Amino acid sequence: MEDTSAQYIHLVHHLIEECLLFNMSKEECMEALSKHANIQPVITSTVWKELEKENKEFFEAYKKKDREERSSTTSSSNRESEMEITRQRIHKMLLDSSFSKDSHDT
């Protein structure tokens, strides 16, 4: 059970990193993982908070950059296409993860 929990946390961690690559906010990431990976927002939030503790300087810079980008004139269609790419990547990672798990079970 402990190994499975660690793997799940690692998966959530990895998916959060993917969200960060697409400049998603914590709230957007929680929504995306809930919708596309069936991960409860409280779990995403908890893992995100731990990552913030471990990488304080990174997240401070990330939040600053995010605020600046959101205040500029970023088109909503750009954000929507980024979200779609993220959704596809999350789906692929989940498939890869389940394939990897299945191959280890046999």
Backbone atoms as SQL, in Angstrom:
CREATE TABLE atoms (id INTEGER PRIMARY KEY, chain TEXT, resi INTEGER, resn TEXT, atom TEXT, x REAL, y REAL, z REAL);
INSERT INTO atoms VALUES
  (1, 'A', 1, 'MET', 'N', 0.833, -1.206, 0.000),
  (2, 'A', 1, 'MET', 'CA', 0.000, 0.000, 0.000),
  (3, 'A', 1, 'MET', 'C', 0.868, 1.256, 0.000),
  (4, 'A', 2, 'GLU', 'N', 1.910, 1.251, 0.824),
  (5, 'A', 2, 'GLU', 'CA', 2.791, 2.412, 0.928),
  (6, 'A', 2, 'GLU', 'C', 3.452, 2.720, -0.409),
  (7, 'A', 3, 'ASP', 'N', 3.880, 1.656, -1.112),
  (8, 'A', 3, 'ASP', 'CA', 4.517, 1.827, -2.415),
  (9, 'A', 3, 'ASP', 'C', 3.533, 2.434, -3.416),
  (10, 'A', 4, 'THR', 'N', 2.298, 1.979, -3.383),
  (11, 'A', 4, 'THR', 'CA', 1.270, 2.501, -4.273),
  (12, 'A', 4, 'THR', 'C', 1.000, 3.973, -3.990),
  (13, 'A', 5, 'SER', 'N', 0.938, 4.346, -2.718),
  (14, 'A', 5, 'SER', 'CA', 0.721, 5.749, -2.342),
  (15, 'A', 5, 'SER', 'C', 1.862, 6.618, -2.842),
  (16, 'A', 6, 'ALA', 'N', 3.082, 6.134, -2.681),
  (17, 'A', 6, 'ALA', 'CA', 4.252, 6.887, -3.142),
  (18, 'A', 6, 'ALA', 'C', 4.205, 7.060, -4.660),
  (19, 'A', 7, 'GLN', 'N', 3.802, 6.024, -5.368),
  (20, 'A', 7, 'GLN', 'CA', 3.694, 6.112, -6.826),
  (21, 'A', 7, 'GLN', 'C', 2.624, 7.127, -7.231),
  (22, 'A', 8, 'TYR', 'N', 1.515, 7.131, -6.505),
  (23, 'A', 8, 'TYR', 'CA', 0.425, 8.063, -6.801),
  (24, 'A', 8, 'TYR', 'C', 0.883, 9.503, -6.579),
  (25, 'A', 9, 'ILE', 'N', 1.557, 9.746, -5.454),
  (26, 'A', 9, 'ILE', 'CA', 2.075, 11.086, -5.156),
  (27, 'A', 9, 'ILE', 'C', 3.079, 11.495, -6.227),
  (28, 'A', 10, 'HIS', 'N', 3.925, 10.558, -6.633),
  (29, 'A', 10, 'HIS', 'CA', 4.908, 10.841, -7.692),
  (30, 'A', 10, 'HIS', 'C', 4.195, 11.204, -8.999),
  (31, 'A', 11, 'LEU', 'N', 3.112, 10.498, -9.323),
  (32, 'A', 11, 'LEU', 'CA', 2.339, 10.802, -10.528),
  (33, 'A', 11, 'LEU', 'C', 1.755, 12.209, -10.441),
  (34, 'A', 12, 'VAL', 'N', 1.160, 12.551, -9.295),
  (35, 'A', 12, 'VAL', 'CA', 0.580, 13.884, -9.116),
  (36, 'A', 12, 'VAL', 'C', 1.673, 14.943, -9.249),
  (37, 'A', 13, 'HIS', 'N', 2.820, 14.685, -8.634),
  (38, 'A', 13, 'HIS', 'CA', 3.974, 15.595, -8.720),
  (39, 'A', 13, 'HIS', 'C', 4.334, 15.818, -10.191),
  (40, 'A', 14, 'HIS', 'N', 4.442, 14.733, -10.937),
  (41, 'A', 14, 'HIS', 'CA', 4.818, 14.814, -12.349),
  (42, 'A', 14, 'HIS', 'C', 3.771, 15.597, -13.153),
  (43, 'A', 15, 'LEU', 'N', 2.499, 15.347, -12.878),
  (44, 'A', 15, 'LEU', 'CA', 1.437, 16.059, -13.590),
  (45, 'A', 15, 'LEU', 'C', 1.447, 17.549, -13.258),
  (46, 'A', 16, 'ILE', 'N', 1.753, 17.887, -12.008),
  (47, 'A', 16, 'ILE', 'CA', 1.869, 19.299, -11.629),
  (48, 'A', 16, 'ILE', 'C', 3.008, 19.947, -12.415),
  (49, 'A', 17, 'GLU', 'N', 4.126, 19.239, -12.547),
  (50, 'A', 17, 'GLU', 'CA', 5.242, 19.778, -13.326),
  (51, 'A', 17, 'GLU', 'C', 4.814, 20.050, -14.766),
  (52, 'A', 18, 'GLU', 'N', 3.990, 19.169, -15.327),
  (53, 'A', 18, 'GLU', 'CA', 3.478, 19.390, -16.682),
  (54, 'A', 18, 'GLU', 'C', 2.618, 20.651, -16.726),
  (55, 'A', 19, 'CYS', 'N', 1.795, 20.829, -15.712),
  (56, 'A', 19, 'CYS', 'CA', 0.966, 22.040, -15.643),
  (57, 'A', 19, 'CYS', 'C', 1.848, 23.286, -15.567),
  (58, 'A', 20, 'LEU', 'N', 2.922, 23.206, -14.811),
  (59, 'A', 20, 'LEU', 'CA', 3.836, 24.345, -14.678),
  (60, 'A', 20, 'LEU', 'C', 4.473, 24.697, -16.020),
  (61, 'A', 21, 'LEU', 'N', 4.768, 23.681, -16.821),
  (62, 'A', 21, 'LEU', 'CA', 5.349, 23.929, -18.141),
  (63, 'A', 21, 'LEU', 'C', 4.416, 24.754, -19.018),
  (64, 'A', 22, 'PHE', 'N', 3.119, 24.649, -18.749),
  (65, 'A', 22, 'PHE', 'CA', 2.132, 25.411, -19.509),
  (66, 'A', 22, 'PHE', 'C', 1.659, 26.644, -18.752),
  (67, 'A', 23, 'ASN', 'N', 2.449, 27.042, -17.770),
  (68, 'A', 23, 'ASN', 'CA', 2.173, 28.273, -17.014),
  (69, 'A', 23, 'ASN', 'C', 0.787, 28.302, -16.393),
  (70, 'A', 24, 'MET', 'N', 0.321, 27.161, -15.934),
  (71, 'A', 24, 'MET', 'CA', -0.989, 27.099, -15.302),
  (72, 'A', 24, 'MET', 'C', -0.878, 27.528, -13.846),
  (73, 'A', 25, 'SER', 'N', -1.912, 28.186, -13.363),
  (74, 'A', 25, 'SER', 'CA', -1.963, 28.543, -11.948),
  (75, 'A', 25, 'SER', 'C', -2.299, 27.289, -11.140),
  (76, 'A', 26, 'LYS', 'N', -2.154, 27.398, -9.839),
  (77, 'A', 26, 'LYS', 'CA', -2.506, 26.282, -8.961),
  (78, 'A', 26, 'LYS', 'C', -3.963, 25.878, -9.189),
  (79, 'A', 27, 'GLU', 'N', -4.840, 26.860, -9.274),
  (80, 'A', 27, 'GLU', 'CA', -6.266, 26.588, -9.455),
  (81, 'A', 27, 'GLU', 'C', -6.536, 25.914, -10.799),
  (82, 'A', 28, 'GLU', 'N', -5.876, 26.388, -11.855),
  (83, 'A', 28, 'GLU', 'CA', -6.044, 25.771, -13.174),
  (84, 'A', 28, 'GLU', 'C', -5.531, 24.339, -13.170),
  (85, 'A', 29, 'CYS', 'N', -4.420, 24.122, -12.499),
  (86, 'A', 29, 'CYS', 'CA', -3.842, 22.783, -12.403),
  (87, 'A', 29, 'CYS', 'C', -4.783, 21.852, -11.637),
  (88, 'A', 30, 'MET', 'N', -5.308, 22.330, -10.520),
  (89, 'A', 30, 'MET', 'CA', -6.241, 21.521, -9.736),
  (90, 'A', 30, 'MET', 'C', -7.461, 21.149, -10.583),
  (91, 'A', 31, 'GLU', 'N', -7.970, 22.110, -11.325),
  (92, 'A', 31, 'GLU', 'CA', -9.142, 21.867, -12.178),
  (93, 'A', 31, 'GLU', 'C', -8.814, 20.869, -13.291),
  (94, 'A', 32, 'ALA', 'N', -7.669, 21.056, -13.935),
  (95, 'A', 32, 'ALA', 'CA', -7.273, 20.171, -15.040),
  (96, 'A', 32, 'ALA', 'C', -7.060, 18.739, -14.557),
  (97, 'A', 33, 'LEU', 'N', -6.367, 18.580, -13.439),
  (98, 'A', 33, 'LEU', 'CA', -6.107, 17.225, -12.945),
  (99, 'A', 33, 'LEU', 'C', -7.381, 16.564, -12.441),
  (100, 'A', 34, 'SER', 'N', -8.265, 17.349, -11.877),
  (101, 'A', 34, 'SER', 'CA', -9.550, 16.804, -11.433),
  (102, 'A', 34, 'SER', 'C', -10.368, 16.330, -12.631),
  (103, 'A', 35, 'LYS', 'N', -10.421, 17.161, -13.642),
  (104, 'A', 35, 'LYS', 'CA', -11.245, 16.874, -14.817),
  (105, 'A', 35, 'LYS', 'C', -10.667, 15.766, -15.695),
  (106, 'A', 36, 'HIS', 'N', -9.352, 15.806, -15.928),
  (107, 'A', 36, 'HIS', 'CA', -8.746, 14.911, -16.916),
  (108, 'A', 36, 'HIS', 'C', -8.022, 13.707, -16.325),
  (109, 'A', 37, 'ALA', 'N', -7.672, 13.777, -15.041),
  (110, 'A', 37, 'ALA', 'CA', -6.937, 12.660, -14.436),
  (111, 'A', 37, 'ALA', 'C', -7.663, 12.104, -13.218),
  (112, 'A', 38, 'ASN', 'N', -8.837, 12.657, -12.925),
  (113, 'A', 38, 'ASN', 'CA', -9.649, 12.203, -11.797),
  (114, 'A', 38, 'ASN', 'C', -8.882, 12.244, -10.468),
  (115, 'A', 39, 'ILE', 'N', -8.091, 13.304, -10.304),
  (116, 'A', 39, 'ILE', 'CA', -7.325, 13.496, -9.066),
  (117, 'A', 39, 'ILE', 'C', -8.042, 14.565, -8.253),
  (118, 'A', 40, 'GLN', 'N', -8.343, 14.245, -7.012),
  (119, 'A', 40, 'GLN', 'CA', -9.073, 15.180, -6.162),
  (120, 'A', 40, 'GLN', 'C', -8.265, 16.460, -5.976),
  (121, 'A', 41, 'PRO', 'N', -8.926, 17.614, -6.085),
  (122, 'A', 41, 'PRO', 'CA', -8.227, 18.893, -5.931),
  (123, 'A', 41, 'PRO', 'C', -7.442, 19.009, -4.623),
  (124, 'A', 42, 'VAL', 'N', -7.951, 18.428, -3.545),
  (125, 'A', 42, 'VAL', 'CA', -7.234, 18.514, -2.268),
  (126, 'A', 42, 'VAL', 'C', -5.874, 17.811, -2.354),
  (127, 'A', 43, 'ILE', 'N', -5.787, 16.755, -3.132),
  (128, 'A', 43, 'ILE', 'CA', -4.511, 16.042, -3.291),
  (129, 'A', 43, 'ILE', 'C', -3.552, 16.895, -4.111),
  (130, 'A', 44, 'THR', 'N', -4.038, 17.444, -5.215),
  (131, 'A', 44, 'THR', 'CA', -3.199, 18.323, -6.035),
  (132, 'A', 44, 'THR', 'C', -2.717, 19.504, -5.215),
  (133, 'A', 45, 'SER', 'N', -3.620, 20.098, -4.443),
  (134, 'A', 45, 'SER', 'CA', -3.271, 21.249, -3.610),
  (135, 'A', 45, 'SER', 'C', -2.204, 20.893, -2.581),
  (136, 'A', 46, 'THR', 'N', -2.349, 19.738, -1.949),
  (137, 'A', 46, 'THR', 'CA', -1.386, 19.305, -0.931),
  (138, 'A', 46, 'THR', 'C', -0.005, 19.084, -1.536),
  (139, 'A', 47, 'VAL', 'N', 0.049, 18.399, -2.670),
  (140, 'A', 47, 'VAL', 'CA', 1.335, 18.150, -3.325),
  (141, 'A', 47, 'VAL', 'C', 1.931, 19.475, -3.798),
  (142, 'A', 48, 'TRP', 'N', 1.099, 20.357, -4.343),
  (143, 'A', 48, 'TRP', 'CA', 1.560, 21.674, -4.799),
  (144, 'A', 48, 'TRP', 'C', 2.189, 22.434, -3.634),
  (145, 'A', 49, 'LYS', 'N', 1.514, 22.443, -2.482),
  (146, 'A', 49, 'LYS', 'CA', 2.032, 23.162, -1.303),
  (147, 'A', 49, 'LYS', 'C', 3.389, 22.613, -0.875),
  (148, 'A', 50, 'GLU', 'N', 3.545, 21.293, -0.916),
  (149, 'A', 50, 'GLU', 'CA', 4.832, 20.686, -0.559),
  (150, 'A', 50, 'GLU', 'C', 5.913, 21.100, -1.554),
  (151, 'A', 51, 'LEU', 'N', 5.561, 21.131, -2.823),
  (152, 'A', 51, 'LEU', 'CA', 6.522, 21.577, -3.839),
  (153, 'A', 51, 'LEU', 'C', 6.912, 23.031, -3.603),
  (154, 'A', 52, 'GLU', 'N', 5.938, 23.861, -3.217),
  (155, 'A', 52, 'GLU', 'CA', 6.233, 25.267, -2.909),
  (156, 'A', 52, 'GLU', 'C', 7.209, 25.381, -1.740),
  (157, 'A', 53, 'LYS', 'N', 7.029, 24.548, -0.727),
  (158, 'A', 53, 'LYS', 'CA', 7.931, 24.574, 0.437),
  (159, 'A', 53, 'LYS', 'C', 9.350, 24.191, 0.028),
  (160, 'A', 54, 'GLU', 'N', 9.449, 23.165, -0.817),
  (161, 'A', 54, 'GLU', 'CA', 10.757, 22.651, -1.228),
  (162, 'A', 54, 'GLU', 'C', 11.450, 23.551, -2.253),
  (163, 'A', 55, 'ASN', 'N', 10.676, 24.340, -2.972),
  (164, 'A', 55, 'ASN', 'CA', 11.214, 25.146, -4.081),
  (165, 'A', 55, 'ASN', 'C', 10.706, 26.579, -3.987),
  (166, 'A', 56, 'LYS', 'N', 10.910, 27.192, -2.831),
  (167, 'A', 56, 'LYS', 'CA', 10.337, 28.506, -2.541),
  (168, 'A', 56, 'LYS', 'C', 10.716, 29.560, -3.585),
  (169, 'A', 57, 'GLU', 'N', 11.995, 29.654, -3.916),
  (170, 'A', 57, 'GLU', 'CA', 12.449, 30.675, -4.871),
  (171, 'A', 57, 'GLU', 'C', 11.823, 30.474, -6.250),
  (172, 'A', 58, 'PHE', 'N', 11.756, 29.226, -6.684),
  (173, 'A', 58, 'PHE', 'CA', 11.158, 28.938, -7.988),
  (174, 'A', 58, 'PHE', 'C', 9.708, 29.416, -8.029),
  (175, 'A', 59, 'PHE', 'N', 8.934, 29.062, -7.008),
  (176, 'A', 59, 'PHE', 'CA', 7.514, 29.409, -7.014),
  (177, 'A', 59, 'PHE', 'C', 7.280, 30.907, -6.863),
  (178, 'A', 60, 'GLU', 'N', 8.147, 31.589, -6.142),
  (179, 'A', 60, 'GLU', 'CA', 8.020, 33.051, -6.057),
  (180, 'A', 60, 'GLU', 'C', 8.202, 33.669, -7.440),
  (181, 'A', 61, 'ALA', 'N', 9.226, 33.216, -8.159),
  (182, 'A', 61, 'ALA', 'CA', 9.475, 33.720, -9.516),
  (183, 'A', 61, 'ALA', 'C', 8.346, 33.300, -10.462),
  (184, 'A', 62, 'TYR', 'N', 7.862, 32.084, -10.301),
  (185, 'A', 62, 'TYR', 'CA', 6.780, 31.563, -11.141),
  (186, 'A', 62, 'TYR', 'C', 5.515, 32.397, -10.968),
  (187, 'A', 63, 'LYS', 'N', 5.170, 32.690, -9.721),
  (188, 'A', 63, 'LYS', 'CA', 3.966, 33.487, -9.443),
  (189, 'A', 63, 'LYS', 'C', 4.106, 34.908, -9.988),
  (190, 'A', 64, 'LYS', 'N', 5.304, 35.472, -9.851),
  (191, 'A', 64, 'LYS', 'CA', 5.542, 36.825, -10.362),
  (192, 'A', 64, 'LYS', 'C', 5.372, 36.848, -11.881),
  (193, 'A', 65, 'LYS', 'N', 5.984, 35.883, -12.552),
  (194, 'A', 65, 'LYS', 'CA', 5.883, 35.793, -14.010),
  (195, 'A', 65, 'LYS', 'C', 4.429, 35.570, -14.432),
  (196, 'A', 66, 'ASP', 'N', 3.721, 34.728, -13.695),
  (197, 'A', 66, 'ASP', 'CA', 2.319, 34.446, -14.000),
  (198, 'A', 66, 'ASP', 'C', 1.469, 35.713, -13.893),
  (199, 'A', 67, 'ARG', 'N', 1.681, 36.488, -12.835),
  (200, 'A', 67, 'ARG', 'CA', 0.931, 37.743, -12.660),
  (201, 'A', 67, 'ARG', 'C', 1.208, 38.699, -13.819),
  (202, 'A', 68, 'GLU', 'N', 2.483, 38.790, -14.212),
  (203, 'A', 68, 'GLU', 'CA', 2.856, 39.686, -15.308),
  (204, 'A', 68, 'GLU', 'C', 2.210, 39.254, -16.623),
  (205, 'A', 69, 'GLU', 'N', 2.233, 37.946, -16.881),
  (206, 'A', 69, 'GLU', 'CA', 1.656, 37.443, -18.127),
  (207, 'A', 69, 'GLU', 'C', 0.151, 37.623, -18.160),
  (208, 'A', 70, 'ARG', 'N', -0.499, 37.429, -17.040),
  (209, 'A', 70, 'ARG', 'CA', -1.958, 37.569, -16.995),
  (210, 'A', 70, 'ARG', 'C', -2.383, 39.025, -17.129),
  (211, 'A', 71, 'SER', 'N', -1.520, 39.937, -16.709),
  (212, 'A', 71, 'SER', 'CA', -1.870, 41.354, -16.837),
  (213, 'A', 71, 'SER', 'C', -1.613, 41.869, -18.255),
  (214, 'A', 72, 'SER', 'N', -0.778, 41.148, -19.014),
  (215, 'A', 72, 'SER', 'CA', -0.558, 41.536, -20.412),
  (216, 'A', 72, 'SER', 'C', -1.732, 41.047, -21.249),
  (217, 'A', 73, 'THR', 'N', -1.712, 41.348, -22.510),
  (218, 'A', 73, 'THR', 'CA', -2.843, 40.995, -23.374),
  (219, 'A', 73, 'THR', 'C', -2.655, 39.620, -24.002),
  (220, 'A', 74, 'THR', 'N', -2.694, 38.584, -23.186),
  (221, 'A', 74, 'THR', 'CA', -2.623, 37.215, -23.686),
  (222, 'A', 74, 'THR', 'C', -4.007, 36.827, -24.183),
  (223, 'A', 75, 'SER', 'N', -4.083, 36.344, -25.408),
  (224, 'A', 75, 'SER', 'CA', -5.392, 35.989, -25.959),
  (225, 'A', 75, 'SER', 'C', -5.939, 34.744, -25.281),
  (226, 'A', 76, 'SER', 'N', -7.243, 34.705, -25.115),
  (227, 'A', 76, 'SER', 'CA', -7.868, 33.558, -24.465),
  (228, 'A', 76, 'SER', 'C', -7.758, 32.318, -25.341),
  (229, 'A', 77, 'SER', 'N', -7.705, 32.472, -26.661),
  (230, 'A', 77, 'SER', 'CA', -7.558, 31.305, -27.526),
  (231, 'A', 77, 'SER', 'C', -6.190, 30.661, -27.331),
  (232, 'A', 78, 'ASN', 'N', -5.175, 31.475, -27.038),
  (233, 'A', 78, 'ASN', 'CA', -3.850, 30.944, -26.715),
  (234, 'A', 78, 'ASN', 'C', -3.924, 30.085, -25.461),
  (235, 'A', 79, 'ARG', 'N', -4.578, 30.592, -24.425),
  (236, 'A', 79, 'ARG', 'CA', -4.730, 29.863, -23.163),
  (237, 'A', 79, 'ARG', 'C', -5.523, 28.579, -23.394),
  (238, 'A', 80, 'GLU', 'N', -6.564, 28.659, -24.222),
  (239, 'A', 80, 'GLU', 'CA', -7.383, 27.480, -24.491),
  (240, 'A', 80, 'GLU', 'C', -6.584, 26.412, -25.217),
  (241, 'A', 81, 'SER', 'N', -5.749, 26.806, -26.178),
  (242, 'A', 81, 'SER', 'CA', -4.946, 25.813, -26.888),
  (243, 'A', 81, 'SER', 'C', -3.892, 25.213, -25.962),
  (244, 'A', 82, 'GLU', 'N', -3.336, 26.018, -25.059),
  (245, 'A', 82, 'GLU', 'CA', -2.396, 25.490, -24.069),
  (246, 'A', 82, 'GLU', 'C', -3.091, 24.477, -23.165),
  (247, 'A', 83, 'MET', 'N', -4.315, 24.776, -22.762),
  (248, 'A', 83, 'MET', 'CA', -5.070, 23.861, -21.905),
  (249, 'A', 83, 'MET', 'C', -5.354, 22.549, -22.637),
  (250, 'A', 84, 'GLU', 'N', -5.668, 22.614, -23.922),
  (251, 'A', 84, 'GLU', 'CA', -5.939, 21.408, -24.698),
  (252, 'A', 84, 'GLU', 'C', -4.673, 20.557, -24.824),
  (253, 'A', 85, 'ILE', 'N', -3.548, 21.190, -25.068),
  (254, 'A', 85, 'ILE', 'CA', -2.278, 20.461, -25.138),
  (255, 'A', 85, 'ILE', 'C', -1.991, 19.803, -23.796),
  (256, 'A', 86, 'THR', 'N', -2.224, 20.531, -22.712),
  (257, 'A', 86, 'THR', 'CA', -2.014, 19.977, -21.373),
  (258, 'A', 86, 'THR', 'C', -2.925, 18.782, -21.155),
  (259, 'A', 87, 'ARG', 'N', -4.186, 18.893, -21.539),
  (260, 'A', 87, 'ARG', 'CA', -5.131, 17.791, -21.382),
  (261, 'A', 87, 'ARG', 'C', -4.629, 16.552, -22.123),
  (262, 'A', 88, 'GLN', 'N', -4.154, 16.743, -23.343),
  (263, 'A', 88, 'GLN', 'CA', -3.646, 15.623, -24.128),
  (264, 'A', 88, 'GLN', 'C', -2.417, 14.995, -23.473),
  (265, 'A', 89, 'ARG', 'N', -1.525, 15.835, -22.947),
  (266, 'A', 89, 'ARG', 'CA', -0.315, 15.312, -22.299),
  (267, 'A', 89, 'ARG', 'C', -0.662, 14.559, -21.024),
  (268, 'A', 90, 'ILE', 'N', -1.607, 15.077, -20.253),
  (269, 'A', 90, 'ILE', 'CA', -2.039, 14.394, -19.031),
  (270, 'A', 90, 'ILE', 'C', -2.627, 13.035, -19.394),
  (271, 'A', 91, 'HIS', 'N', -3.469, 13.009, -20.409),
  (272, 'A', 91, 'HIS', 'CA', -4.078, 11.757, -20.847),
  (273, 'A', 91, 'HIS', 'C', -3.004, 10.751, -21.267),
  (274, 'A', 92, 'LYS', 'N', -2.018, 11.201, -22.029),
  (275, 'A', 92, 'LYS', 'CA', -0.936, 10.318, -22.477),
  (276, 'A', 92, 'LYS', 'C', -0.134, 9.791, -21.293),
  (277, 'A', 93, 'MET', 'N', 0.172, 10.676, -20.328),
  (278, 'A', 93, 'MET', 'CA', 0.936, 10.232, -19.158),
  (279, 'A', 93, 'MET', 'C', 0.165, 9.196, -18.361),
  (280, 'A', 94, 'LEU', 'N', -1.132, 9.389, -18.232),
  (281, 'A', 94, 'LEU', 'CA', -1.944, 8.421, -17.500),
  (282, 'A', 94, 'LEU', 'C', -1.968, 7.086, -18.221),
  (283, 'A', 95, 'LEU', 'N', -2.081, 7.115, -19.546),
  (284, 'A', 95, 'LEU', 'CA', -2.034, 5.877, -20.316),
  (285, 'A', 95, 'LEU', 'C', -0.676, 5.196, -20.165),
  (286, 'A', 96, 'ASP', 'N', 0.401, 5.972, -20.275),
  (287, 'A', 96, 'ASP', 'CA', 1.749, 5.425, -20.118),
  (288, 'A', 96, 'ASP', 'C', 1.930, 4.841, -18.727),
  (289, 'A', 97, 'SER', 'N', 1.422, 5.532, -17.722),
  (290, 'A', 97, 'SER', 'CA', 1.540, 5.083, -16.341),
  (291, 'A', 97, 'SER', 'C', 0.788, 3.777, -16.147),
  (292, 'A', 98, 'SER', 'N', -0.409, 3.678, -16.699),
  (293, 'A', 98, 'SER', 'CA', -1.190, 2.464, -16.525),
  (294, 'A', 98, 'SER', 'C', -0.579, 1.322, -17.328),
  (295, 'A', 99, 'PHE', 'N', -0.005, 1.614, -18.499),
  (296, 'A', 99, 'PHE', 'CA', 0.671, 0.587, -19.281),
  (297, 'A', 99, 'PHE', 'C', 1.881, 0.068, -18.522),
  (298, 'A', 100, 'SER', 'N', 2.660, 0.986, -17.948),
  (299, 'A', 100, 'SER', 'CA', 3.846, 0.614, -17.182),
  (300, 'A', 100, 'SER', 'C', 3.461, -0.241, -15.985),
  (301, 'A', 101, 'LYS', 'N', 2.398, 0.133, -15.296),
  (302, 'A', 101, 'LYS', 'CA', 1.927, -0.615, -14.129),
  (303, 'A', 101, 'LYS', 'C', 1.479, -2.005, -14.552),
  (304, 'A', 102, 'ASP', 'N', 0.706, -2.089, -15.660),
  (305, 'A', 102, 'ASP', 'CA', 0.225, -3.376, -16.147),
  (306, 'A', 102, 'ASP', 'C', 1.375, -4.289, -16.547),
  (307, 'A', 103, 'SER', 'N', 2.407, -3.746, -17.155),
  (308, 'A', 103, 'SER', 'CA', 3.532, -4.572, -17.586),
  (309, 'A', 103, 'SER', 'C', 4.333, -5.081, -16.396),
  (310, 'A', 104, 'HIS', 'N', 4.329, -4.332, -15.274),
  (311, 'A', 104, 'HIS', 'CA', 5.013, -4.791, -14.069),
  (312, 'A', 104, 'HIS', 'C', 4.191, -5.824, -13.320),
  (313, 'A', 105, 'ASP', 'N', 2.874, -5.807, -13.482),
  (314, 'A', 105, 'ASP', 'CA', 1.992, -6.734, -12.780),
  (315, 'A', 105, 'ASP', 'C', 2.030, -8.125, -13.384),
  (316, 'A', 106, 'THR', 'N', 2.392, -8.225, -14.662),
  (317, 'A', 106, 'THR', 'CA', 2.368, -9.521, -15.334),
  (318, 'A', 106, 'THR', 'C', 3.632, -10.280, -15.129);
